[in-house]
Amino acid sequence: MSCPQCGYSSDRAPLPIPLHSTRVNNLLHTNDSPTEDEQKTLETFLGHGKSELQYLKARIVSVKVLLEELERAKALLAKAVSEHETVLNPMRRMPDDLLVEIFLHGAGLYIDPGDYFPSARHSLDLNSPPWTYSRVCRRWRGTAMRTPLLWTRVKIEADRLVSLRHSQITQQNVWNSHPSQSPLPFGLSLLSGYLSRSAALPLAIYLDMPSYRSDNYAYSISALIASHSQRWESLFLGRVQSFDSNNMVLSEDSFPLLRRLQVKLLEVLPLVDIPAPSLKSYSIVGSGGLGSSITEAKLSTKLCSQITDCLISNISYKVALRVCEHLPNLCRLVLVQDLPPAKFDPNSEDQIKVLPRLKELLVEQSNHPVFSYVTAFFKSITCPALTSLSIRVFHIDPLLKSTIEEFEKRSAFNLECLVINAWTNIYEDIQSTMTLKSLAVSELSYHRANDIFCKLKPLESATITPFPVLHQLKLHLWRIPIPGGGYDLMENLYHCVLSRLSTANSSNHNNLSPLEVFITAPEKEARKMLDHPQLGTLRSLGMTIDIIAS
């Protein structure tokens, strides 16, 4: 029985070809005639062969028709499957609140504005978030338009404005701009729309508008942003002349929400005197080698009295001291030096500045300097109210230990939190241990980590436990232990805790110290600590121990 569509039949065998191919080849290459038997065989084969060819041709036509039908069916089915997959895409069923979270993460809203703005695109760049979200589909556009928080980061750079003015507008149809409209009003309308979509939410503003930009476009952009000054919560000036309050009509409620001001110091800083009753945080970012050209904090006396939080980056330590001197209510100070600083004479005798209200001090020098910025600064200050100290350096400074000892003795503070890295090499010399509640050490070798446990263990004849109120211990290990070094941290931690309990002469868990231990280690070593038998014993005492693989 044959197939009605292609003619295939399992009962029909292929036609056998007579004579050996070698014999046929010889006859084809000579004028020899076949024998009578061969001639009869060949004539019989020709008759059957021509009939079989007609049959095969008919089958091929049928198969081609069938193949075309199958290809058409395949194409239709593939299109239908693709359409149904699109309809069933999980993005269509994603809840709006989850979609909003994705938008917020993509637009950098969960990143601190100070970290976000340096690498962020210009706010009028239509090929960057949040603009791109509103060009995917109607739902995404509606979601982006209904999420004011997406539009609260505003970054304006003068150089980008120039390129926008002279570039051809390619989004006119998308944004319903009239073809005859010039780039100037188009850019302003973009910014106006951007700001209006943020509704009444507080704004984080980044301005880079240098003094040489005095054209109408730059003025119009600045004026438009300034009209929303009542919503400014953070202001970041890419260049100090980006914000000129002298050209603004100010009142007592011009900047009611402004809490944070940061200036990038490329030249002399002009005086900033604005009515900002909520301003508490002030940051100065320099270029590394700035010397003593600044003689004051460049904030009005009233604003200086408001500042409680200050960040100073890549500014000479003498300028940093002068800035701090003008901030009488400074409670938190962050100093960062990651560019080559100006030279410092370690034997110089600078007048020591007293920072009477400073409670939290963070100092970091990440470069490999000719001199230590950290040492120079600590030689010049006294902080009697200090409760939290963080020091990170990435070089060995032989003067740092003695400098910190002098600073501690001079200040007579009572530390509650100490955060350092192993390069400081000062954890063994800190004397303010009776009130210390939290100790964190990073960039530790296993040898140094064991030294810390030894520091925490009381001596055999001691009646007082070192660091008696220590509540939290954080260790960040970054080197694999030396084979055969005997660095069993979990075992050493166990004996350290037991020794501290014994000295306290009590098994009451309330006397357990530290109660929380966090260890970050290379993955292989972290797994060993997680499998260590003493881990369960320590946890049974009431300790919280977290081990994280780095």
C-alpha positions as CSV (number, residue, x, y, z in Angstrom):
1,M,0.0,0.0,0.0
2,S,1.5,3.3,-1.1
3,C,1.2,6.8,0.5
4,P,-1.4,8.9,-1.3
5,Q,0.7,12.1,-0.7
6,C,4.3,11.1,-1.6
7,G,3.8,7.6,-3.3
8,Y,6.1,5.8,-0.9
9,S,5.4,2.0,-0.5
10,S,7.2,-0.3,1.9
11,D,6.5,-3.2,-0.5
12,R,8.2,-1.6,-3.4
13,A,11.9,-2.4,-3.5
14,P,14.4,-0.3,-5.4
15,L,15.0,-1.5,-9.0
16,P,18.1,-3.7,-9.1
17,I,20.8,-2.6,-11.5
18,P,22.2,-5.5,-13.6
19,L,25.8,-6.2,-14.5
20,H,28.7,-5.3,-12.4
21,S,29.7,-1.6,-12.6
22,T,33.2,-2.6,-13.8
23,R,31.8,-4.4,-16.9
24,V,29.6,-1.5,-17.8
25,N,32.5,0.9,-17.4
26,N,34.6,-1.2,-19.8
27,L,31.8,-1.2,-22.4
28,L,31.4,2.6,-22.1
29,H,35.1,3.3,-22.7
30,T,35.4,0.9,-25.7
31,N,33.5,0.1,-28.9
32,D,33.0,-3.5,-27.8
33,S,29.5,-4.8,-28.1
34,P,27.8,-6.7,-25.2
35,T,27.2,-10.4,-25.4
36,E,23.7,-11.6,-26.3
37,D,22.9,-12.4,-22.7
38,E,24.2,-9.0,-21.7
39,Q,22.1,-7.3,-24.4
40,K,18.9,-9.0,-23.3
41,T,19.6,-8.1,-19.7
42,L,20.3,-4.4,-20.6
43,E,17.2,-4.1,-22.8
44,T,15.0,-5.6,-20.0
45,F,16.6,-3.1,-17.5
46,L,16.0,-0.1,-19.8
47,G,12.3,-0.9,-20.0
48,H,11.8,-1.2,-16.3
49,G,14.2,1.7,-15.6
50,K,12.4,4.2,-17.8
51,S,9.1,3.2,-16.1
52,E,10.8,3.6,-12.7
53,L,12.1,7.0,-13.6
54,Q,8.7,8.2,-14.4
55,Y,7.5,6.9,-11.1
56,L,10.3,8.6,-9.2
57,K,9.7,11.9,-11.0
58,A,6.0,11.8,-10.0
59,R,7.0,11.0,-6.4
60,I,9.4,14.0,-6.4
61,V,6.7,16.4,-7.6
62,S,4.4,15.1,-4.8
63,V,7.1,15.3,-2.2
64,K,8.0,18.9,-3.2
65,V,4.3,19.9,-2.9
66,L,4.2,18.2,0.4
67,L,7.5,19.9,1.5
68,E,6.1,23.3,0.6
69,E,3.0,22.6,2.5
70,L,5.1,21.5,5.5
71,E,7.3,24.6,5.3
72,R,4.2,26.9,5.2
73,A,2.8,25.1,8.2
74,K,6.1,25.3,10.0
75,A,6.3,29.1,9.4
76,L,2.8,29.7,10.5
77,L,3.3,27.5,13.6
78,A,6.6,29.2,14.4
79,K,5.0,32.6,14.2
80,A,2.1,31.5,16.4
81,V,4.5,30.0,19.0
82,S,6.6,33.2,19.0
83,E,3.5,35.4,19.4
84,H,2.1,33.3,22.2
85,E,5.5,33.3,23.9
86,T,5.5,37.1,23.7
87,V,2.0,37.2,25.1
88,L,3.0,34.9,28.0
89,N,6.3,36.8,28.7
90,P,6.7,37.1,32.5
91,M,7.4,40.8,32.1
92,R,3.7,41.3,31.1
93,R,2.6,39.7,34.3
94,M,5.2,41.4,36.5
95,P,3.5,43.5,39.2
96,D,3.9,47.2,38.9
97,D,5.6,47.6,42.2
98,L,8.3,45.1,41.2
99,L,8.7,46.9,37.8
100,V,9.2,50.1,39.7
101,E,11.9,48.6,41.8
102,I,13.7,47.5,38.7
103,F,13.5,51.0,37.3
104,L,14.8,52.5,40.5
105,H,17.8,50.2,40.6
106,G,18.5,50.8,36.9
107,A,18.4,54.5,37.4
108,G,20.7,54.4,40.4
109,L,18.2,55.6,43.0
110,Y,19.5,53.2,45.6
111,I,23.1,54.5,45.2
112,D,24.2,57.5,47.3
113,P,24.0,60.6,45.0
114,G,27.6,61.4,45.8
115,D,28.7,58.1,44.3
116,Y,26.1,58.1,41.5
117,F,26.6,61.5,39.9
118,P,30.3,61.1,38.8
119,S,29.6,58.2,36.5
120,A,25.9,59.1,35.6
121,R,24.9,60.3,32.2
122,H,23.5,63.8,31.6
123,S,19.9,64.1,32.6
124,L,18.9,65.3,29.0
125,D,20.5,62.2,27.4
126,L,17.5,60.4,25.9
127,N,19.5,57.2,25.6
128,S,19.9,56.7,29.4
129,P,17.5,56.0,32.3
130,P,14.9,57.0,33.1
131,W,14.1,58.2,29.6
132,T,14.7,54.8,28.0
133,Y,12.1,53.2,30.2
134,S,9.4,55.4,28.7
135,R,10.2,54.3,25.2
136,V,9.7,50.5,25.5
137,C,5.9,50.2,25.6
138,R,2.8,52.0,26.8
139,R,2.8,50.2,30.1
140,W,6.5,51.0,30.9
141,R,6.0,54.6,29.8
142,G,3.0,54.9,32.1
143,T,4.8,53.3,35.0
144,A,7.8,55.6,34.5
145,M,5.6,58.6,34.3
146,R,3.7,57.6,37.5
147,T,7.0,57.1,39.5
148,P,8.2,60.6,40.5
149,L,11.1,59.2,42.4
150,L,12.7,58.1,39.0
151,W,13.1,61.8,38.1
152,T,14.6,63.2,41.3
153,R,18.3,63.0,40.2
154,V,19.2,65.9,38.0
155,K,22.6,66.2,36.4
156,I,23.5,69.1,34.1
157,E,26.9,69.6,32.5
158,A,27.9,72.6,30.4
159,D,29.8,70.5,27.8
160,R,26.9,68.3,27.3
161,L,24.6,71.3,26.8
162,V,26.9,72.5,24.0
163,S,26.7,69.2,22.1
164,L,22.9,69.1,22.6
165,R,22.5,72.6,21.1
166,H,24.4,71.8,18.0
167,S,23.2,68.3,17.4
168,Q,20.3,67.2,15.3
169,I,17.3,66.3,17.3
170,T,16.4,62.8,16.5
171,Q,13.6,62.3,19.0
172,Q,11.2,65.0,17.7
173,N,8.5,62.5,16.7
174,V,8.8,60.7,20.0
175,W,8.5,63.8,22.1
176,N,6.0,65.6,19.8
177,S,8.3,68.5,19.0
178,H,7.4,70.7,16.1
179,P,9.8,70.2,13.2
180,S,10.6,73.9,13.1
181,Q,11.5,74.0,16.8
182,S,15.1,74.8,17.4
183,P,17.4,72.7,19.8
184,L,17.4,75.5,22.4
185,P,13.7,75.3,23.4
186,F,13.8,71.5,22.9
187,G,16.4,71.1,25.6
188,L,14.6,73.4,27.9
189,S,11.3,71.6,27.3
190,L,13.1,68.3,28.1
191,L,14.4,69.6,31.4
192,S,11.1,71.1,32.2
193,G,9.3,67.8,31.6
194,Y,12.0,66.0,33.6
195,L,11.5,68.2,36.6
196,S,7.7,68.2,36.4
197,R,7.7,64.4,36.4
198,S,9.4,64.4,39.8
199,A,6.2,66.0,41.2
200,A,6.9,67.6,44.6
201,L,9.6,65.1,45.7
202,P,13.0,66.4,47.0
203,L,15.7,66.7,44.3
204,A,19.4,65.8,44.2
205,I,21.0,68.3,41.8
206,Y,24.4,68.1,40.1
207,L,25.5,71.3,38.3
208,D,28.6,71.8,36.2
209,M,28.2,75.3,34.8
210,P,31.5,77.2,34.8
211,S,31.8,80.9,34.8
212,Y,32.8,81.2,31.2
213,R,29.4,79.8,30.1
214,S,27.4,83.1,30.1
215,D,25.2,82.4,27.1
216,N,21.4,82.5,27.2
217,Y,21.1,78.7,27.1
218,A,23.2,78.1,30.2
219,Y,21.4,81.0,31.9
220,S,18.0,79.5,31.0
221,I,18.9,76.1,32.2
222,S,20.3,77.4,35.5
223,A,17.2,79.6,36.0
224,L,14.9,76.7,35.3
225,I,16.6,74.5,37.9
226,A,16.8,77.3,40.4
227,S,13.0,77.7,40.2
228,H,12.8,74.4,41.9
229,S,15.2,75.3,44.7
230,Q,12.6,74.7,47.4
231,R,12.8,71.0,46.5
232,W,16.6,70.8,46.5
233,E,17.8,68.3,49.1
234,S,21.3,67.7,47.9
235,L,23.5,70.0,45.7
236,F,26.6,68.9,44.0
237,L,28.7,71.5,42.2
238,G,31.0,70.1,39.5
239,R,32.7,73.4,39.5
240,V,32.5,76.0,42.2
241,Q,31.0,78.7,40.0
242,S,28.2,76.4,38.9
243,F,26.0,78.1,41.5
244,D,25.9,81.8,41.9
245,S,23.5,82.9,44.6
246,N,24.2,86.5,43.8
247,N,22.1,86.2,40.6
248,M,19.2,84.7,42.5
249,V,16.3,86.4,44.4
250,L,16.5,84.6,47.7
251,S,14.1,84.4,50.6
252,E,14.2,82.6,53.9
253,D,12.3,79.7,52.4
254,S,14.4,79.4,49.2
255,F,16.2,76.2,50.3
256,P,14.1,74.7,53.1
257,L,15.1,71.1,52.3
258,L,18.8,71.5,51.4
259,R,20.7,69.2,53.7
260,R,23.8,68.4,51.7
261,L,26.3,70.6,49.8
262,Q,29.3,69.3,47.9
263,V,31.7,71.4,45.8
264,K,34.5,70.2,43.5
265,L,37.5,72.4,44.1
266,L,39.3,73.2,40.9
267,E,40.0,76.9,41.9
268,V,39.4,79.3,44.7
269,L,36.1,78.7,46.4
270,P,33.7,81.7,46.5
271,L,31.7,82.5,49.6
272,V,28.4,80.6,49.8
273,D,25.7,82.4,51.8
274,I,22.2,81.1,51.2
275,P,19.2,80.6,53.6
276,A,19.4,76.9,54.1
277,P,18.2,76.1,57.6
278,S,18.4,72.3,57.1
279,L,22.0,72.2,55.8
280,K,24.0,69.8,57.9
281,S,26.4,68.1,55.5
282,Y,29.3,69.9,53.7
283,S,31.8,68.2,51.3
284,I,34.9,69.5,49.5
285,V,36.4,67.5,46.7
286,G,39.8,68.7,45.5
287,S,42.5,67.6,43.0
288,G,45.2,66.4,45.4
289,G,47.8,69.1,45.5
290,L,45.8,72.1,46.6
291,G,47.9,74.1,49.1
292,S,47.1,77.0,51.4
293,S,45.3,79.3,48.9
294,I,42.0,78.9,50.9
295,T,41.9,80.8,54.1
296,E,38.4,80.1,55.2
297,A,35.6,77.5,55.0
298,K,33.9,79.7,52.4
299,L,30.5,79.2,54.0
300,S,28.8,82.0,55.8
301,T,29.2,82.1,59.6
302,K,25.6,81.0,60.0
303,L,26.0,78.0,57.6
304,C,29.2,77.0,59.3
305,S,27.5,76.8,62.6
306,Q,24.9,74.4,61.1
307,I,27.3,71.9,59.7
308,T,27.6,68.7,61.7
309,D,28.9,66.3,59.0
310,C,31.9,67.1,56.7
311,L,33.7,65.2,54.0
312,I,37.1,66.5,52.7
313,S,38.7,64.7,49.8
314,N,42.1,65.3,48.2
315,I,42.7,68.6,50.0
316,S,45.9,69.4,51.8
317,Y,45.7,68.6,55.5
318,K,46.4,72.3,56.4
319,V,43.4,73.4,54.4
320,A,41.3,70.6,55.9
321,L,42.3,71.9,59.4
322,R,41.2,75.4,58.5
323,V,37.9,74.2,57.2
324,C,37.3,72.2,60.4
325,E,38.3,75.2,62.5
326,H,35.3,77.2,61.0
327,L,32.8,74.4,61.8
328,P,32.2,74.7,65.6
329,N,29.5,72.1,65.8
330,L,31.2,69.4,63.6
331,C,30.3,65.9,64.9
332,R,31.4,63.7,62.0
333,L,34.4,64.2,59.8
334,V,35.6,62.0,56.8
335,L,39.0,62.7,55.3
336,V,40.0,60.8,52.1
337,Q,43.3,61.2,50.3
338,D,43.7,59.0,47.2
339,L,45.8,61.4,45.1
340,P,49.4,62.5,45.8
341,P,49.2,65.2,48.5
342,A,51.4,68.2,49.1
343,K,54.7,67.7,51.0
344,F,54.8,67.6,54.7
345,D,57.6,68.1,57.2
346,P,57.1,65.5,60.0
347,N,59.2,67.7,62.3
348,S,57.0,70.8,61.8
349,E,55.2,72.2,64.8
350,D,51.7,73.2,63.7
351,Q,49.3,74.6,66.2
352,I,47.0,71.9,67.4
353,K,43.4,72.4,66.6
354,V,40.7,71.4,69.1
355,L,37.6,69.8,67.6
356,P,35.5,69.9,70.7
357,R,32.3,68.2,69.4
358,L,33.7,65.7,67.0
359,K,32.4,62.3,67.8
360,E,33.1,60.3,64.6
361,L,36.3,60.5,62.6
362,L,37.1,58.5,59.4
363,V,40.5,59.0,57.8
364,E,41.7,57.1,54.7
365,Q,44.8,57.4,52.6
366,S,44.7,54.9,49.7
367,N,47.8,56.1,47.7
368,H,51.4,55.3,48.5
369,P,52.6,58.8,49.4
370,V,55.9,60.5,50.0
371,F,54.6,61.4,53.4
372,S,51.6,60.3,55.5
373,Y,48.6,62.6,55.2
374,V,47.1,60.6,58.1
375,T,50.1,61.2,60.4
376,A,50.2,64.9,59.6
377,F,46.5,65.3,60.4
378,F,46.5,63.4,63.7
379,K,49.6,65.4,64.8
380,S,47.5,68.6,64.5
381,I,44.2,67.8,66.2
382,T,42.6,67.0,69.6
383,C,39.2,65.4,69.8
384,P,38.0,65.0,73.5
385,A,34.5,63.9,72.5
386,L,35.6,61.3,70.0
387,T,33.7,57.9,70.3
388,S,34.2,56.4,66.9
389,L,37.5,56.2,65.0
390,S,38.2,54.7,61.6
391,I,41.7,54.7,60.0
392,R,42.6,53.0,56.7
393,V,46.0,53.3,55.1
394,F,47.7,51.2,52.5
395,H,51.4,51.8,53.4
396,I,53.6,51.3,56.4
397,D,54.1,54.5,58.3
398,P,56.7,54.2,61.2
399,L,55.4,57.4,62.7
400,L,51.7,56.4,62.8
401,K,51.7,54.3,66.0
402,S,53.5,57.0,68.1
403,T,51.3,59.7,66.5
404,I,48.1,57.9,67.4
405,E,49.4,57.3,71.0
406,E,50.1,61.0,71.4
407,F,46.7,61.9,69.8
408,E,44.9,59.5,72.2
409,K,46.8,60.8,75.2
410,R,46.2,64.4,74.3
411,S,42.5,63.9,73.6
412,A,41.6,61.6,76.5
413,F,38.6,60.3,74.7
414,N,36.5,57.2,75.4
415,L,36.3,55.2,72.2
416,E,33.2,53.0,71.6
417,C,34.0,52.0,68.0
418,L,37.4,51.4,66.3
419,V,37.6,50.5,62.6
420,I,41.1,50.0,61.2
421,N,43.0,47.9,58.7
422,A,46.1,45.8,59.4
423,W,48.4,48.4,57.7
424,T,47.8,50.8,60.6
425,N,49.3,48.3,63.1
426,I,47.8,50.2,66.0
427,Y,45.2,47.8,67.5
428,E,47.8,46.6,70.1
429,D,48.6,50.1,71.3
430,I,45.1,51.6,71.7
431,Q,44.7,52.4,75.4
432,S,41.0,53.4,75.3
433,T,39.7,49.9,75.7
434,M,37.5,50.1,78.7
435,T,34.6,51.6,76.8
436,L,35.2,50.0,73.4
437,K,32.1,48.2,72.2
438,S,33.0,47.5,68.5
439,L,36.3,46.5,66.9
440,A,36.7,45.9,63.2
441,V,40.0,45.1,61.4
442,S,40.4,44.5,57.7
443,E,43.1,43.3,55.3
444,L,44.2,40.9,58.0
445,S,46.6,38.0,57.6
446,Y,45.9,34.9,59.7
447,H,48.9,35.7,61.9
448,R,47.5,39.1,62.7
449,A,44.1,37.7,63.4
450,N,45.6,35.4,66.0
451,D,47.4,38.4,67.5
452,I,44.1,40.1,68.0
453,F,42.7,37.0,69.9
454,C,45.9,37.1,72.0
455,K,45.2,40.8,72.7
456,L,41.7,40.0,73.8
457,K,42.7,37.1,76.1
458,P,43.5,38.1,79.7
459,L,46.9,37.3,81.1
460,E,47.0,34.4,83.6
461,S,47.4,36.7,86.6
462,A,45.0,39.3,85.4
463,T,41.8,40.1,87.2
464,I,40.4,42.5,84.6
465,T,39.3,41.4,81.1
466,P,40.7,43.4,78.2
467,F,38.1,45.3,76.3
468,P,35.5,44.3,79.0
469,V,32.4,45.7,77.2
470,L,33.4,44.6,73.7
471,H,30.1,43.6,72.0
472,Q,31.1,43.2,68.3
473,L,34.2,41.9,66.6
474,K,34.7,42.1,62.8
475,L,37.6,40.5,61.0
476,H,38.3,40.6,57.3
477,L,40.9,38.0,56.2
478,W,42.4,38.4,52.8
479,R,45.3,36.0,52.7
480,I,45.3,32.2,52.6
481,P,47.1,30.8,55.7
482,I,50.6,29.4,55.4
483,P,50.5,25.6,55.3
484,G,51.6,24.2,58.6
485,G,51.3,27.5,60.4
486,G,48.9,26.2,63.0
487,Y,46.4,29.1,62.3
488,D,43.1,27.5,63.6
489,L,41.1,30.7,64.0
490,M,38.0,29.0,65.3
491,E,39.9,27.1,67.9
492,N,41.8,30.2,69.0
493,L,38.5,32.2,69.1
494,Y,37.0,29.4,71.3
495,H,39.9,29.5,73.8
496,C,39.9,33.3,73.8
497,V,36.2,33.4,74.7
498,L,36.6,30.7,77.4
499,S,39.5,32.6,78.9
500,R,37.5,35.8,79.0
501,L,34.6,34.0,80.7
502,S,37.0,32.5,83.2
503,T,38.5,35.8,84.1
504,A,35.0,37.2,84.6
505,N,34.5,34.3,87.1
506,S,31.0,33.6,85.9
507,S,29.2,31.3,83.5
508,N,26.4,33.8,83.1
509,H,25.9,34.5,79.4
510,N,25.4,38.2,80.2
511,N,29.2,38.4,80.8
512,L,30.0,36.8,77.5
513,S,32.2,39.1,75.3
514,P,32.2,39.6,72.4
515,L,28.6,38.6,71.7
516,E,28.8,39.1,67.9
517,V,31.7,37.9,65.7
518,F,31.7,38.5,61.9
519,I,34.5,36.9,59.9
520,T,35.1,37.4,56.2
521,A,37.6,34.9,54.7
522,P,38.6,33.3,51.4
523,E,36.0,30.7,50.4
524,K,38.1,27.6,51.2
525,E,38.9,28.8,54.7
526,A,35.4,30.0,55.3
527,R,34.1,26.5,54.6
528,K,36.6,25.1,57.1
529,M,35.4,27.5,59.8
530,L,31.8,26.7,59.1
531,D,32.5,23.0,59.5
532,H,34.6,23.5,62.6
533,P,33.2,21.6,65.7
534,Q,33.8,24.6,68.0
535,L,31.4,26.8,66.0
536,G,28.4,25.1,67.4
537,T,29.9,25.2,70.9
538,L,30.4,29.0,70.7
539,R,26.9,29.5,69.4
540,S,25.5,27.4,72.2
541,L,27.0,29.9,74.6
542,G,24.8,32.6,73.1
543,M,27.2,34.1,70.6
544,T,26.2,35.3,67.1
545,I,28.9,34.1,64.7
546,D,28.6,34.9,60.9
547,I,31.3,33.6,58.5
548,I,31.2,35.0,55.0
549,A,33.2,33.8,52.0
550,S,35.0,36.6,50.1
